Amino acid sequence: MDYDEVLRCMKTSIMSKQFGLEDTLGQLITSACIMSLSSKTKKINVENIRVQKILGGGLNDSEVVRGMVIIRQSETSVHHVTQAKVAVFNTNIEMN
């Protein structure tokens, strides 16, 4: 699949929702889509693409990573307290 052709299509879609960010977001989304293409069917499975927000990061810090990203816990934070009255979380909480 041709990167420039996919980028052109992505920019068109992004401009209607995020005008002014089409260059940055277009490159990121195009790279992610091309990396997730199935070699057999040549179709994109959106279940293979994940977006992870990292606390304190911005759009210009974004990058596409091939493989899995595992966020480590902070080594300087308190992770366990007995008989606590208040809990403070500085990350998103996943419910299973």
C-alpha positions in Angstrom: 0.0 0.0 0.0 1.3 3.4 -0.9 2.0 5.6 2.1 1.4 8.9 0.3 -2.0 7.8 -1.0 -3.1 6.7 2.4 -1.8 9.9 4.0 -3.8 12.0 1.5 -7.0 10.1 2.4 -6.3 10.4 6.1 -5.7 14.1 5.9 -9.0 14.6 4.2 -10.9 12.8 6.9 -9.0 14.5 9.8 -9.5 18.0 8.4 -13.2 17.8 9.0 -12.8 17.0 12.7 -9.3 18.3 13.8 -8.6 21.2 11.4 -4.9 22.3 11.7 -3.7 19.0 13.1 -4.1 17.0 9.9 -0.3 16.9 9.1 0.7 15.5 12.6 -2.3 13.2 13.1 -2.3 12.1 9.5 1.3 10.8 9.7 0.6 9.0 13.0 -2.6 7.4 11.8 -1.2 6.4 8.4 1.8 4.8 10.0 -0.4 2.9 12.5 -2.7 1.7 9.7 0.0 0.5 7.4 1.7 -1.4 10.3 -1.5 -3.1 11.2 -2.3 -4.3 7.7 -2.9 -8.1 7.4 -0.4 -9.5 4.9 -3.1 -12.1 3.7 -6.2 -10.0 3.4 -4.7 -6.5 3.0 -7.4 -5.2 5.4 -7.0 -3.0 8.5 -8.3 -4.5 11.7 -8.9 -1.6 14.1 -8.7 -4.0 17.0 -4.9 -4.1 16.4 -4.5 -0.4 17.0 -4.4 1.1 20.5 -4.0 4.6 21.7 -2.4 5.2 25.1 -2.4 8.6 26.7 0.6 9.2 28.9 0.2 11.7 31.7 1.9 15.0 30.9 2.4 14.2 27.3 1.1 16.2 24.3 0.4 15.7 20.7 3.9 16.6 19.6 5.3 13.8 21.9 3.2 11.2 20.1 4.7 8.3 18.2 3.7 5.0 16.7 5.3 2.0 18.2 5.2 -1.4 16.6 4.5 -4.1 19.2 3.2 -3.7 22.7 3.7 -0.7 25.0 3.7 -1.5 28.7 3.6 1.4 31.1 5.6 0.8 34.3 4.5 2.0 37.6 6.3 4.9 39.2 9.1 3.8 41.4 8.9 6.9 43.6 5.2 6.6 44.5 3.6 4.8 47.5 1.9 1.7 46.1 0.4 0.1 49.3 -0.9 1.6 52.5 -2.8 -0.2 55.3 -5.9 1.4 56.8 -5.8 4.4 54.4 -8.7 6.8 54.4 -7.9 8.5 51.0 -6.4 7.0 47.8 -5.0 9.3 45.0 -4.5 7.9 41.5 -2.6 9.8 38.8 -3.4 7.4 36.0 -6.4 6.0 34.3 -8.2 3.1 36.0 -9.3 0.0 33.9 -12.4 -1.9 35.0 -12.6 -5.6 34.1 
